């Protein structure tokens, strides 16, 4: 009996999202917007974590590019051409 109650509770929570997914064209976007509207704190937390990950990734990429550029600048013209050819 507890399993049925748990399924009923879950279906009540997911019902509007599933209906939007099934019956509307582009329902995924509407379902995500409805979820964001109903759970703003959860969305803010996720957005903060995602922003931190993007900032870390961009800074690591900038460091890698700067490192590679500094190594390439130290080579003479012929060595640079040979390295560029592979």
N, CA, C and O atoms as a Maestro MAE file, in Angstrom:
{
 s_m_m2io_version
 :::
 2.0.0
}

f_m_ct {
 s_m_title
 :::
 protein
 m_atom[344] {
  # First column is atom index #
  i_m_mmod_type
  r_m_x_coord
  r_m_y_coord
  r_m_z_coord
  i_m_residue_number
  s_m_chain_name
  s_m_pdb_residue_name
  s_m_pdb_atom_name
  i_m_atomic_number
  :::
  1 25 0.819 -1.195 0.000 1 A "UNK " " N  " 7
  2 3 0.000 0.000 0.000 1 A "UNK " " CA " 6
  3 2 0.864 1.260 0.000 1 A "UNK " " C  " 6
  4 15 0.515 2.256 -0.634 1 A "UNK " " O  " 8
  5 25 1.997 1.214 0.716 2 A "UNK " " N  " 7
  6 3 2.888 2.373 0.774 2 A "UNK " " CA " 6
  7 2 3.486 2.686 -0.596 2 A "UNK " " C  " 6
  8 15 3.720 3.845 -0.937 2 A "UNK " " O  " 8
  9 25 3.729 1.626 -1.377 3 A "UNK " " N  " 7
  10 3 4.281 1.822 -2.716 3 A "UNK " " CA " 6
  11 2 3.288 2.582 -3.585 3 A "UNK " " C  " 6
  12 15 3.670 3.492 -4.320 3 A "UNK " " O  " 8
  13 25 2.020 2.211 -3.501 4 A "UNK " " N  " 7
  14 3 0.994 2.911 -4.283 4 A "UNK " " CA " 6
  15 2 0.869 4.370 -3.855 4 A "UNK " " C  " 6
  16 15 0.693 5.255 -4.693 4 A "UNK " " O  " 8
  17 25 0.960 4.619 -2.553 5 A "UNK " " N  " 7
  18 3 0.895 6.000 -2.072 5 A "UNK " " CA " 6
  19 2 2.089 6.803 -2.564 5 A "UNK " " C  " 6
  20 15 1.944 7.969 -2.929 5 A "UNK " " O  " 8
  21 25 3.266 6.189 -2.577 6 A "UNK " " N  " 7
  22 3 4.459 6.874 -3.071 6 A "UNK " " CA " 6
  23 2 4.332 7.174 -4.557 6 A "UNK " " C  " 6
  24 15 4.732 8.248 -5.008 6 A "UNK " " O  " 8
  25 25 3.788 6.251 -5.312 7 A "UNK " " N  " 7
  26 3 3.584 6.474 -6.751 7 A "UNK " " CA " 6
  27 2 2.572 7.593 -6.967 7 A "UNK " " C  " 6
  28 15 2.765 8.441 -7.839 7 A "UNK " " O  " 8
  29 25 1.502 7.604 -6.187 8 A "UNK " " N  " 7
  30 3 0.484 8.652 -6.312 8 A "UNK " " CA " 6
  31 2 1.070 10.021 -5.983 8 A "UNK " " C  " 6
  32 15 0.793 11.001 -6.675 8 A "UNK " " O  " 8
  33 25 1.893 10.090 -4.913 9 A "UNK " " N  " 7
  34 3 2.532 11.357 -4.545 9 A "UNK " " CA " 6
  35 2 3.455 11.855 -5.660 9 A "UNK " " C  " 6
  36 15 3.446 13.034 -6.011 9 A "UNK " " O  " 8
  37 25 4.239 10.947 -6.200 10 A "UNK " " N  " 7
  38 3 5.171 11.310 -7.262 10 A "UNK " " CA " 6
  39 2 4.432 11.753 -8.516 10 A "UNK " " C  " 6
  40 15 4.833 12.713 -9.174 10 A "UNK " " O  " 8
  41 25 3.353 11.052 -8.843 11 A "UNK " " N  " 7
  42 3 2.599 11.429 -10.039 11 A "UNK " " CA " 6
  43 2 1.925 12.793 -9.873 11 A "UNK " " C  " 6
  44 15 1.766 13.520 -10.853 11 A "UNK " " O  " 8
  45 25 1.528 13.148 -8.654 12 A "UNK " " N  " 7
  46 3 0.961 14.478 -8.419 12 A "UNK " " CA " 6
  47 2 2.016 15.567 -8.610 12 A "UNK " " C  " 6
  48 15 1.726 16.648 -9.124 12 A "UNK " " O  " 8
  49 25 3.240 15.262 -8.189 13 A "UNK " " N  " 7
  50 3 4.316 16.249 -8.354 13 A "UNK " " CA " 6
  51 2 4.726 16.386 -9.812 13 A "UNK " " C  " 6
  52 15 4.961 17.496 -10.290 13 A "UNK " " O  " 8
  53 25 4.814 15.265 -10.524 14 A "UNK " " N  " 7
  54 3 5.304 15.284 -11.900 14 A "UNK " " CA " 6
  55 2 4.203 15.477 -12.931 14 A "UNK " " C  " 6
  56 15 4.497 15.742 -14.097 14 A "UNK " " O  " 8
  57 25 2.965 15.354 -12.538 15 A "UNK " " N  " 7
  58 3 1.844 15.409 -13.464 15 A "UNK " " CA " 6
  59 2 1.844 16.574 -14.429 15 A "UNK " " C  " 6
  60 15 1.774 16.358 -15.639 15 A "UNK " " O  " 8
  61 25 1.919 17.804 -13.941 16 A "UNK " " N  " 7
  62 3 1.878 18.941 -14.873 16 A "UNK " " CA " 6
  63 2 3.043 18.930 -15.862 16 A "UNK " " C  " 6
  64 15 2.872 19.302 -17.023 16 A "UNK " " O  " 8
  65 25 4.213 18.510 -15.414 17 A "UNK " " N  " 7
  66 3 5.382 18.488 -16.290 17 A "UNK " " CA " 6
  67 2 5.227 17.429 -17.380 17 A "UNK " " C  " 6
  68 15 5.545 17.673 -18.544 17 A "UNK " " O  " 8
  69 25 4.737 16.258 -16.994 18 A "UNK " " N  " 7
  70 3 4.549 15.169 -17.961 18 A "UNK " " CA " 6
  71 2 3.482 15.535 -18.976 18 A "UNK " " C  " 6
  72 15 3.641 15.269 -20.167 18 A "UNK " " O  " 8
  73 25 2.404 16.140 -18.521 19 A "UNK " " N  " 7
  74 3 1.345 16.543 -19.453 19 A "UNK " " CA " 6
  75 2 1.852 17.572 -20.454 19 A "UNK " " C  " 6
  76 15 1.537 17.492 -21.641 19 A "UNK " " O  " 8
  77 25 2.629 18.527 -19.985 20 A "UNK " " N  " 7
  78 3 3.201 19.511 -20.907 20 A "UNK " " CA " 6
  79 2 4.122 18.837 -21.915 20 A "UNK " " C  " 6
  80 15 4.092 19.162 -23.102 20 A "UNK " " O  " 8
  81 25 4.932 17.909 -21.450 21 A "UNK " " N  " 7
  82 3 5.852 17.196 -22.329 21 A "UNK " " CA " 6
  83 2 5.099 16.453 -23.426 21 A "UNK " " C  " 6
  84 15 5.497 16.476 -24.591 21 A "UNK " " O  " 8
  85 25 4.018 15.802 -23.044 22 A "UNK " " N  " 7
  86 3 3.318 14.925 -23.982 22 A "UNK " " CA " 6
  87 2 2.453 15.708 -24.963 22 A "UNK " " C  " 6
  88 15 2.477 15.429 -26.162 22 A "UNK " " O  " 8
  89 25 1.703 16.665 -24.484 23 A "UNK " " N  " 7
  90 3 0.654 17.255 -25.306 23 A "UNK " " CA " 6
  91 2 1.022 18.549 -26.020 23 A "UNK " " C  " 6
  92 15 0.327 18.935 -26.960 23 A "UNK " " O  " 8
  93 25 2.068 19.220 -25.618 24 A "UNK " " N  " 7
  94 3 2.405 20.482 -26.281 24 A "UNK " " CA " 6
  95 2 3.637 20.329 -27.168 24 A "UNK " " C  " 6
  96 15 4.604 19.665 -26.793 24 A "UNK " " O  " 8
  97 25 3.594 20.949 -28.349 25 A "UNK " " N  " 7
  98 3 4.832 21.008 -29.128 25 A "UNK " " CA " 6
  99 2 5.819 21.909 -28.386 25 A "UNK " " C  " 6
  100 15 5.457 22.997 -27.938 25 A "UNK " " O  " 8
  101 25 7.024 21.469 -28.263 26 A "UNK " " N  " 7
  102 3 7.990 22.228 -27.471 26 A "UNK " " CA " 6
  103 2 7.711 22.105 -25.993 26 A "UNK " " C  " 6
  104 15 8.098 22.974 -25.212 26 A "UNK " " O  " 8
  105 25 7.048 21.040 -25.599 27 A "UNK " " N  " 7
  106 3 6.629 20.867 -24.214 27 A "UNK " " CA " 6
  107 2 7.773 20.830 -23.225 27 A "UNK " " C  " 6
  108 15 7.607 21.203 -22.063 27 A "UNK " " O  " 8
  109 25 8.951 20.375 -23.684 28 A "UNK " " N  " 7
  110 3 10.099 20.323 -22.786 28 A "UNK " " CA " 6
  111 2 10.447 21.712 -22.276 28 A "UNK " " C  " 6
  112 15 10.726 21.894 -21.091 28 A "UNK " " O  " 8
  113 25 10.430 22.690 -23.171 29 A "UNK " " N  " 7
  114 3 10.752 24.061 -22.759 29 A "UNK " " CA " 6
  115 2 9.709 24.603 -21.790 29 A "UNK " " C  " 6
  116 15 10.046 25.245 -20.795 29 A "UNK " " O  " 8
  117 25 8.457 24.343 -22.085 30 A "UNK " " N  " 7
  118 3 7.405 24.805 -21.173 30 A "UNK " " CA " 6
  119 2 7.511 24.130 -19.815 30 A "UNK " " C  " 6
  120 15 7.316 24.767 -18.780 30 A "UNK " " O  " 8
  121 25 7.823 22.832 -19.823 31 A "UNK " " N  " 7
  122 3 7.961 22.107 -18.560 31 A "UNK " " CA " 6
  123 2 9.138 22.662 -17.752 31 A "UNK " " C  " 6
  124 15 9.035 22.812 -16.534 31 A "UNK " " O  " 8
  125 25 10.239 22.963 -18.410 32 A "UNK " " N  " 7
  126 3 11.389 23.543 -17.707 32 A "UNK " " CA " 6
  127 2 11.071 24.925 -17.150 32 A "UNK " " C  " 6
  128 15 11.467 25.258 -16.033 32 A "UNK " " O  " 8
  129 25 10.360 25.719 -17.926 33 A "UNK " " N  " 7
  130 3 9.969 27.044 -17.439 33 A "UNK " " CA " 6
  131 2 9.021 26.946 -16.252 33 A "UNK " " C  " 6
  132 15 9.146 27.712 -15.297 33 A "UNK " " O  " 8
  133 25 8.081 26.020 -16.300 34 A "UNK " " N  " 7
  134 3 7.174 25.822 -15.174 34 A "UNK " " CA " 6
  135 2 7.945 25.372 -13.939 34 A "UNK " " C  " 6
  136 15 7.684 25.851 -12.835 34 A "UNK " " O  " 8
  137 25 8.891 24.458 -14.117 35 A "UNK " " N  " 7
  138 3 9.705 23.992 -12.998 35 A "UNK " " CA " 6
  139 2 10.507 25.155 -12.404 35 A "UNK " " C  " 6
  140 15 10.586 25.296 -11.184 35 A "UNK " " O  " 8
  141 25 11.101 25.984 -13.266 36 A "UNK " " N  " 7
  142 3 11.876 27.134 -12.786 36 A "UNK " " CA " 6
  143 2 10.983 28.125 -12.050 36 A "UNK " " C  " 6
  144 15 11.397 28.705 -11.046 36 A "UNK " " O  " 8
  145 25 9.772 28.322 -12.537 37 A "UNK " " N  " 7
  146 3 8.833 29.242 -11.888 37 A "UNK " " CA " 6
  147 2 8.434 28.729 -10.505 37 A "UNK " " C  " 6
  148 15 8.307 29.505 -9.558 37 A "UNK " " O  " 8
  149 25 8.238 27.417 -10.401 38 A "UNK " " N  " 7
  150 3 7.798 26.840 -9.129 38 A "UNK " " CA " 6
  151 2 8.932 26.627 -8.126 38 A "UNK " " C  " 6
  152 15 8.674 26.523 -6.927 38 A "UNK " " O  " 8
  153 25 10.181 26.561 -8.594 39 A "UNK " " N  " 7
  154 3 11.332 26.265 -7.732 39 A "UNK " " CA " 6
  155 2 12.449 27.292 -7.933 39 A "UNK " " C  " 6
  156 15 13.543 26.915 -8.353 39 A "UNK " " O  " 8
  157 25 12.214 28.553 -7.653 40 A "UNK " " N  " 7
  158 3 13.226 29.572 -7.961 40 A "UNK " " CA " 6
  159 2 14.518 29.409 -7.150 40 A "UNK " " C  " 6
  160 15 15.604 29.685 -7.660 40 A "UNK " " O  " 8
  161 25 14.410 28.971 -5.911 41 A "UNK " " N  " 7
  162 3 15.625 28.835 -5.089 41 A "UNK " " CA " 6
  163 2 16.525 27.724 -5.621 41 A "UNK " " C  " 6
  164 15 17.747 27.868 -5.647 41 A "UNK " " O  " 8
  165 25 15.930 26.639 -6.036 42 A "UNK " " N  " 7
  166 3 16.690 25.536 -6.610 42 A "UNK " " CA " 6
  167 2 17.388 25.977 -7.899 42 A "UNK " " C  " 6
  168 15 18.543 25.625 -8.140 42 A "UNK " " O  " 8
  169 25 16.691 26.735 -8.706 43 A "UNK " " N  " 7
  170 3 17.265 27.230 -9.959 43 A "UNK " " CA " 6
  171 2 18.412 28.202 -9.674 43 A "UNK " " C  " 6
  172 15 19.432 28.160 -10.361 43 A "UNK " " O  " 8
  173 25 18.266 29.075 -8.676 44 A "UNK " " N  " 7
  174 3 19.344 30.015 -8.323 44 A "UNK " " CA " 6
  175 2 20.590 29.270 -7.879 44 A "UNK " " C  " 6
  176 15 21.705 29.616 -8.268 44 A "UNK " " O  " 8
  177 25 20.390 28.236 -7.056 45 A "UNK " " N  " 7
  178 3 21.540 27.450 -6.581 45 A "UNK " " CA " 6
  179 2 22.256 26.783 -7.749 45 A "UNK " " C  " 6
  180 15 23.484 26.817 -7.838 45 A "UNK " " O  " 8
  181 25 21.484 26.179 -8.638 46 A "UNK " " N  " 7
  182 3 22.065 25.509 -9.795 46 A "UNK " " CA " 6
  183 2 22.782 26.502 -10.699 46 A "UNK " " C  " 6
  184 15 23.874 26.219 -11.191 46 A "UNK " " O  " 8
  185 25 22.176 27.656 -10.918 47 A "UNK " " N  " 7
  186 3 22.792 28.670 -11.771 47 A "UNK " " CA " 6
  187 2 24.112 29.155 -11.177 47 A "UNK " " C  " 6
  188 15 25.067 29.404 -11.912 47 A "UNK " " O  " 8
  189 25 24.173 29.289 -9.860 48 A "UNK " " N  " 7
  190 3 25.425 29.695 -9.212 48 A "UNK " " CA " 6
  191 2 26.525 28.665 -9.407 48 A "UNK " " C  " 6
  192 15 27.670 29.022 -9.683 48 A "UNK " " O  " 8
  193 25 26.182 27.379 -9.263 49 A "UNK " " N  " 7
  194 3 27.177 26.321 -9.475 49 A "UNK " " CA " 6
  195 2 27.609 26.275 -10.929 49 A "UNK " " C  " 6
  196 15 28.792 26.097 -11.220 49 A "UNK " " O  " 8
  197 25 26.663 26.433 -11.844 50 A "UNK " " N  " 7
  198 3 26.989 26.403 -13.267 50 A "UNK " " CA " 6
  199 2 27.884 27.591 -13.632 50 A "UNK " " C  " 6
  200 15 28.828 27.445 -14.410 50 A "UNK " " O  " 8
  201 25 27.587 28.757 -13.071 51 A "UNK " " N  " 7
  202 3 28.416 29.937 -13.343 51 A "UNK " " CA " 6
  203 2 29.840 29.713 -12.854 51 A "UNK " " C  " 6
  204 15 30.791 30.070 -13.549 51 A "UNK " " O  " 8
  205 25 30.002 29.129 -11.673 52 A "UNK " " N  " 7
  206 3 31.334 28.843 -11.151 52 A "UNK " " CA " 6
  207 2 32.099 27.883 -12.049 52 A "UNK " " C  " 6
  208 15 33.296 28.062 -12.273 52 A "UNK " " O  " 8
  209 25 31.418 26.870 -12.562 53 A "UNK " " N  " 7
  210 3 32.066 25.910 -13.460 53 A "UNK " " CA " 6
  211 2 32.505 26.575 -14.756 53 A "UNK " " C  " 6
  212 15 33.585 26.285 -15.272 53 A "UNK " " O  " 8
  213 25 31.675 27.463 -15.280 54 A "UNK " " N  " 7
  214 3 32.029 28.166 -16.521 54 A "UNK " " CA " 6
  215 2 33.224 29.081 -16.287 54 A "UNK " " C  " 6
  216 15 34.136 29.130 -17.113 54 A "UNK " " O  " 8
  217 25 33.231 29.806 -15.172 55 A "UNK " " N  " 7
  218 3 34.340 30.710 -14.863 55 A "UNK " " CA " 6
  219 2 35.643 29.920 -14.737 55 A "UNK " " C  " 6
  220 15 36.673 30.339 -15.266 55 A "UNK " " O  " 8
  221 25 35.607 28.782 -14.039 56 A "UNK " " N  " 7
  222 3 36.806 27.940 -13.899 56 A "UNK " " CA " 6
  223 2 37.288 27.436 -15.246 56 A "UNK " " C  " 6
  224 15 38.487 27.462 -15.524 56 A "UNK " " O  " 8
  225 25 36.371 26.976 -16.087 57 A "UNK " " N  " 7
  226 3 36.738 26.432 -17.386 57 A "UNK " " CA " 6
  227 2 37.353 27.497 -18.272 57 A "UNK " " C  " 6
  228 15 38.357 27.242 -18.937 57 A "UNK " " O  " 8
  229 25 36.772 28.680 -18.294 58 A "UNK " " N  " 7
  230 3 37.301 29.766 -19.118 58 A "UNK " " CA " 6
  231 2 38.687 30.185 -18.636 58 A "UNK " " C  " 6
  232 15 39.580 30.417 -19.451 58 A "UNK " " O  " 8
  233 25 38.876 30.283 -17.324 59 A "UNK " " N  " 7
  234 3 40.191 30.689 -16.824 59 A "UNK " " CA " 6
  235 2 41.244 29.626 -17.121 59 A "UNK " " C  " 6
  236 15 42.387 29.963 -17.430 59 A "UNK " " O  " 8
  237 25 40.878 28.344 -17.032 60 A "UNK " " N  " 7
  238 3 41.827 27.281 -17.376 60 A "UNK " " CA " 6
  239 2 42.171 27.319 -18.858 60 A "UNK " " C  " 6
  240 15 43.327 27.120 -19.229 60 A "UNK " " O  " 8
  241 25 41.179 27.574 -19.712 61 A "UNK " " N  " 7
  242 3 41.431 27.661 -21.150 61 A "UNK " " CA " 6
  243 2 42.322 28.858 -21.471 61 A "UNK " " C  " 6
  244 15 43.217 28.753 -22.310 61 A "UNK " " O  " 8
  245 25 42.086 29.993 -20.814 62 A "UNK " " N  " 7
  246 3 42.932 31.165 -21.037 62 A "UNK " " CA " 6
  247 2 44.362 30.889 -20.608 62 A "UNK " " C  " 6
  248 15 45.298 31.303 -21.291 62 A "UNK " " O  " 8
  249 25 44.549 30.206 -19.506 63 A "UNK " " N  " 7
  250 3 45.889 29.879 -19.035 63 A "UNK " " CA " 6
  251 2 46.590 28.937 -20.007 63 A "UNK " " C  " 6
  252 15 47.781 29.094 -20.274 63 A "UNK " " O  " 8
  253 25 45.859 27.963 -20.535 64 A "UNK " " N  " 7
  254 3 46.449 27.027 -21.490 64 A "UNK " " CA " 6
  255 2 46.852 27.737 -22.776 64 A "UNK " " C  " 6
  256 15 47.917 27.462 -23.329 64 A "UNK " " O  " 8
  257 25 46.016 28.639 -23.250 65 A "UNK " " N  " 7
  258 3 46.344 29.389 -24.468 65 A "UNK " " CA " 6
  259 2 47.544 30.296 -24.230 65 A "UNK " " C  " 6
  260 15 48.432 30.385 -25.079 65 A "UNK " " O  " 8
  261 25 47.578 30.962 -23.094 66 A "UNK " " N  " 7
  262 3 48.712 31.837 -22.782 66 A "UNK " " CA " 6
  263 2 50.007 31.032 -22.658 66 A "UNK " " C  " 6
  264 15 51.059 31.481 -23.112 66 A "UNK " " O  " 8
  265 25 49.937 29.863 -22.055 67 A "UNK " " N  " 7
  266 3 51.112 29.007 -21.919 67 A "UNK " " CA " 6
  267 2 51.617 28.567 -23.286 67 A "UNK " " C  " 6
  268 15 52.815 28.625 -23.565 67 A "UNK " " O  " 8
  269 25 50.706 28.134 -24.123 68 A "UNK " " N  " 7
  270 3 51.104 27.683 -25.467 68 A "UNK " " CA " 6
  271 2 51.652 28.844 -26.289 68 A "UNK " " C  " 6
  272 15 52.616 28.670 -27.034 68 A "UNK " " O  " 8
  273 25 51.054 30.015 -26.163 69 A "UNK " " N  " 7
  274 3 51.537 31.186 -26.907 69 A "UNK " " CA " 6
  275 2 52.930 31.587 -26.441 69 A "UNK " " C  " 6
  276 15 53.771 31.975 -27.252 69 A "UNK " " O  " 8
  277 25 53.173 31.494 -25.148 70 A "UNK " " N  " 7
  278 3 54.503 31.858 -24.646 70 A "UNK " " CA " 6
  279 2 55.557 30.865 -25.119 70 A "UNK " " C  " 6
  280 15 56.691 31.259 -25.388 70 A "UNK " " O  " 8
  281 25 55.209 29.592 -25.225 71 A "UNK " " N  " 7
  282 3 56.165 28.610 -25.735 71 A "UNK " " CA " 6
  283 2 56.406 28.807 -27.220 71 A "UNK " " C  " 6
  284 15 57.533 28.648 -27.688 71 A "UNK " " O  " 8
  285 25 55.371 29.149 -27.968 72 A "UNK " " N  " 7
  286 3 55.514 29.345 -29.412 72 A "UNK " " CA " 6
  287 2 56.306 30.608 -29.709 72 A "UNK " " C  " 6
  288 15 57.034 30.651 -30.701 72 A "UNK " " O  " 8
  289 25 56.186 31.633 -28.881 73 A "UNK " " N  " 7
  290 3 56.896 32.890 -29.123 73 A "UNK " " CA " 6
  291 2 58.395 32.727 -28.910 73 A "UNK " " C  " 6
  292 15 59.178 33.500 -29.463 73 A "UNK " " O  " 8
  293 25 58.809 31.750 -28.131 74 A "UNK " " N  " 7
  294 3 60.229 31.581 -27.859 74 A "UNK " " CA " 6
  295 2 60.963 30.839 -28.975 74 A "UNK " " C  " 6
  296 15 62.192 30.769 -28.954 74 A "UNK " " O  " 8
  297 25 60.251 30.293 -29.929 75 A "UNK " " N  " 7
  298 3 60.882 29.563 -31.024 75 A "UNK " " CA " 6
  299 2 61.270 30.520 -32.146 75 A "UNK " " C  " 6
  300 15 60.657 31.572 -32.325 75 A "UNK " " O  " 8
  301 25 62.290 30.138 -32.892 76 A "UNK " " N  " 7
  302 3 62.662 30.958 -34.049 76 A "UNK " " CA " 6
  303 2 61.646 30.719 -35.159 76 A "UNK " " C  " 6
  304 15 60.790 29.842 -35.045 76 A "UNK " " O  " 8
  305 25 61.740 31.488 -36.213 77 A "UNK " " N  " 7
  306 3 60.778 31.381 -37.332 77 A "UNK " " CA " 6
  307 2 60.793 30.018 -37.992 77 A "UNK " " C  " 6
  308 15 59.732 29.487 -38.321 77 A "UNK " " O  " 8
  309 25 61.965 29.437 -38.196 78 A "UNK " " N  " 7
  310 3 62.052 28.129 -38.860 78 A "UNK " " CA " 6
  311 2 61.468 27.041 -37.951 78 A "UNK " " C  " 6
  312 15 60.718 26.179 -38.410 78 A "UNK " " O  " 8
  313 25 61.815 27.086 -36.662 79 A "UNK " " N  " 7
  314 3 61.281 26.084 -35.744 79 A "UNK " " CA " 6
  315 2 59.761 26.188 -35.644 79 A "UNK " " C  " 6
  316 15 59.077 25.171 -35.526 79 A "UNK " " O  " 8
  317 25 59.239 27.387 -35.688 80 A "UNK " " N  " 7
  318 3 57.788 27.574 -35.639 80 A "UNK " " CA " 6
  319 2 57.139 26.967 -36.878 80 A "UNK " " C  " 6
  320 15 56.108 26.304 -36.771 80 A "UNK " " O  " 8
  321 25 57.722 27.182 -38.040 81 A "UNK " " N  " 7
  322 3 57.173 26.638 -39.289 81 A "UNK " " CA " 6
  323 2 57.214 25.104 -39.267 81 A "UNK " " C  " 6
  324 15 56.262 24.443 -39.682 81 A "UNK " " O  " 8
  325 25 58.333 24.550 -38.776 82 A "UNK " " N  " 7
  326 3 58.450 23.095 -38.718 82 A "UNK " " CA " 6
  327 2 57.419 22.515 -37.747 82 A "UNK " " C  " 6
  328 15 56.802 21.491 -38.038 82 A "UNK " " O  " 8
  329 25 57.236 23.151 -36.620 83 A "UNK " " N  " 7
  330 3 56.240 22.664 -35.650 83 A "UNK " " CA " 6
  331 2 54.825 22.784 -36.208 83 A "UNK " " C  " 6
  332 15 53.976 21.926 -35.964 83 A "UNK " " O  " 8
  333 25 54.581 23.856 -36.960 84 A "UNK " " N  " 7
  334 3 53.239 24.061 -37.511 84 A "UNK " " CA " 6
  335 2 52.912 22.981 -38.547 84 A "UNK " " C  " 6
  336 15 51.754 22.588 -38.689 84 A "UNK " " O  " 8
  337 25 53.921 22.506 -39.262 85 A "UNK " " N  " 7
  338 3 53.692 21.469 -40.265 85 A "UNK " " CA " 6
  339 2 53.479 20.101 -39.633 85 A "UNK " " C  " 6
  340 15 52.949 19.189 -40.269 85 A "UNK " " O  " 8
  341 25 53.888 19.967 -38.402 86 A "UNK " " N  " 7
  342 3 53.577 18.737 -37.700 86 A "UNK " " CA " 6
  343 2 54.733 17.888 -37.456 86 A "UNK " " C  " 6
  344 15 54.598 16.815 -36.868 86 A "UNK " " O  " 8
  :::
 }
 m_bond[343] {
  # First column is bond index #
  i_m_from
  i_m_to
  i_m_order
  :::
  1 1 2 1
  2 2 3 1
  3 3 4 2
  4 3 5 1
  5 5 6 1
  6 6 7 1
  7 7 8 2
  8 7 9 1
  9 9 10 1
  10 10 11 1
  11 11 12 2
  12 11 13 1
  13 13 14 1
  14 14 15 1
  15 15 16 2
  16 15 17 1
  17 17 18 1
  18 18 19 1
  19 19 20 2
  20 19 21 1
  21 21 22 1
  22 22 23 1
  23 23 24 2
  24 23 25 1
  25 25 26 1
  26 26 27 1
  27 27 28 2
  28 27 29 1
  29 29 30 1
  30 30 31 1
  31 31 32 2
  32 31 33 1
  33 33 34 1
  34 34 35 1
  35 35 36 2
  36 35 37 1
  37 37 38 1
  38 38 39 1
  39 39 40 2
  40 39 41 1
  41 41 42 1
  42 42 43 1
  43 43 44 2
  44 43 45 1
  45 45 46 1
  46 46 47 1
  47 47 48 2
  48 47 49 1
  49 49 50 1
  50 50 51 1
  51 51 52 2
  52 51 53 1
  53 53 54 1
  54 54 55 1
  55 55 56 2
  56 55 57 1
  57 57 58 1
  58 58 59 1
  59 59 60 2
  60 59 61 1
  61 61 62 1
  62 62 63 1
  63 63 64 2
  64 63 65 1
  65 65 66 1
  66 66 67 1
  67 67 68 2
  68 67 69 1
  69 69 70 1
  70 70 71 1
  71 71 72 2
  72 71 73 1
  73 73 74 1
  74 74 75 1
  75 75 76 2
  76 75 77 1
  77 77 78 1
  78 78 79 1
  79 79 80 2
  80 79 81 1
  81 81 82 1
  82 82 83 1
  83 83 84 2
  84 83 85 1
  85 85 86 1
  86 86 87 1
  87 87 88 2
  88 87 89 1
  89 89 90 1
  90 90 91 1
  91 91 92 2
  92 91 93 1
  93 93 94 1
  94 94 95 1
  95 95 96 2
  96 95 97 1
  97 97 98 1
  98 98 99 1
  99 99 100 2
  100 99 101 1
  101 101 102 1
  102 102 103 1
  103 103 104 2
  104 103 105 1
  105 105 106 1
  106 106 107 1
  107 107 108 2
  108 107 109 1
  109 109 110 1
  110 110 111 1
  111 111 112 2
  112 111 113 1
  113 113 114 1
  114 114 115 1
  115 115 116 2
  116 115 117 1
  117 117 118 1
  118 118 119 1
  119 119 120 2
  120 119 121 1
  121 121 122 1
  122 122 123 1
  123 123 124 2
  124 123 125 1
  125 125 126 1
  126 126 127 1
  127 127 128 2
  128 127 129 1
  129 129 130 1
  130 130 131 1
  131 131 132 2
  132 131 133 1
  133 133 134 1
  134 134 135 1
  135 135 136 2
  136 135 137 1
  137 137 138 1
  138 138 139 1
  139 139 140 2
  140 139 141 1
  141 141 142 1
  142 142 143 1
  143 143 144 2
  144 143 145 1
  145 145 146 1
  146 146 147 1
  147 147 148 2
  148 147 149 1
  149 149 150 1
  150 150 151 1
  151 151 152 2
  152 151 153 1
  153 153 154 1
  154 154 155 1
  155 155 156 2
  156 155 157 1
  157 157 158 1
  158 158 159 1
  159 159 160 2
  160 159 161 1
  161 161 162 1
  162 162 163 1
  163 163 164 2
  164 163 165 1
  165 165 166 1
  166 166 167 1
  167 167 168 2
  168 167 169 1
  169 169 170 1
  170 170 171 1
  171 171 172 2
  172 171 173 1
  173 173 174 1
  174 174 175 1
  175 175 176 2
  176 175 177 1
  177 177 178 1
  178 178 179 1
  179 179 180 2
  180 179 181 1
  181 181 182 1
  182 182 183 1
  183 183 184 2
  184 183 185 1
  185 185 186 1
  186 186 187 1
  187 187 188 2
  188 187 189 1
  189 189 190 1
  190 190 191 1
  191 191 192 2
  192 191 193 1
  193 193 194 1
  194 194 195 1
  195 195 196 2
  196 195 197 1
  197 197 198 1
  198 198 199 1
  199 199 200 2
  200 199 201 1
  201 201 202 1
  202 202 203 1
  203 203 204 2
  204 203 205 1
  205 205 206 1
  206 206 207 1
  207 207 208 2
  208 207 209 1
  209 209 210 1
  210 210 211 1
  211 211 212 2
  212 211 213 1
  213 213 214 1
  214 214 215 1
  215 215 216 2
  216 215 217 1
  217 217 218 1
  218 218 219 1
  219 219 220 2
  220 219 221 1
  221 221 222 1
  222 222 223 1
  223 223 224 2
  224 223 225 1
  225 225 226 1
  226 226 227 1
  227 227 228 2
  228 227 229 1
  229 229 230 1
  230 230 231 1
  231 231 232 2
  232 231 233 1
  233 233 234 1
  234 234 235 1
  235 235 236 2
  236 235 237 1
  237 237 238 1
  238 238 239 1
  239 239 240 2
  240 239 241 1
  241 241 242 1
  242 242 243 1
  243 243 244 2
  244 243 245 1
  245 245 246 1
  246 246 247 1
  247 247 248 2
  248 247 249 1
  249 249 250 1
  250 250 251 1
  251 251 252 2
  252 251 253 1
  253 253 254 1
  254 254 255 1
  255 255 256 2
  256 255 257 1
  257 257 258 1
  258 258 259 1
  259 259 260 2
  260 259 261 1
  261 261 262 1
  262 262 263 1
  263 263 264 2
  264 263 265 1
  265 265 266 1
  266 266 267 1
  267 267 268 2
  268 267 269 1
  269 269 270 1
  270 270 271 1
  271 271 272 2
  272 271 273 1
  273 273 274 1
  274 274 275 1
  275 275 276 2
  276 275 277 1
  277 277 278 1
  278 278 279 1
  279 279 280 2
  280 279 281 1
  281 281 282 1
  282 282 283 1
  283 283 284 2
  284 283 285 1
  285 285 286 1
  286 286 287 1
  287 287 288 2
  288 287 289 1
  289 289 290 1
  290 290 291 1
  291 291 292 2
  292 291 293 1
  293 293 294 1
  294 294 295 1
  295 295 296 2
  296 295 297 1
  297 297 298 1
  298 298 299 1
  299 299 300 2
  300 299 301 1
  301 301 302 1
  302 302 303 1
  303 303 304 2
  304 303 305 1
  305 305 306 1
  306 306 307 1
  307 307 308 2
  308 307 309 1
  309 309 310 1
  310 310 311 1
  311 311 312 2
  312 311 313 1
  313 313 314 1
  314 314 315 1
  315 315 316 2
  316 315 317 1
  317 317 318 1
  318 318 319 1
  319 319 320 2
  320 319 321 1
  321 321 322 1
  322 322 323 1
  323 323 324 2
  324 323 325 1
  325 325 326 1
  326 326 327 1
  327 327 328 2
  328 327 329 1
  329 329 330 1
  330 330 331 1
  331 331 332 2
  332 331 333 1
  333 333 334 1
  334 334 335 1
  335 335 336 2
  336 335 337 1
  337 337 338 1
  338 338 339 1
  339 339 340 2
  340 339 341 1
  341 341 342 1
  342 342 343 1
  343 343 344 2
  :::
 }
}
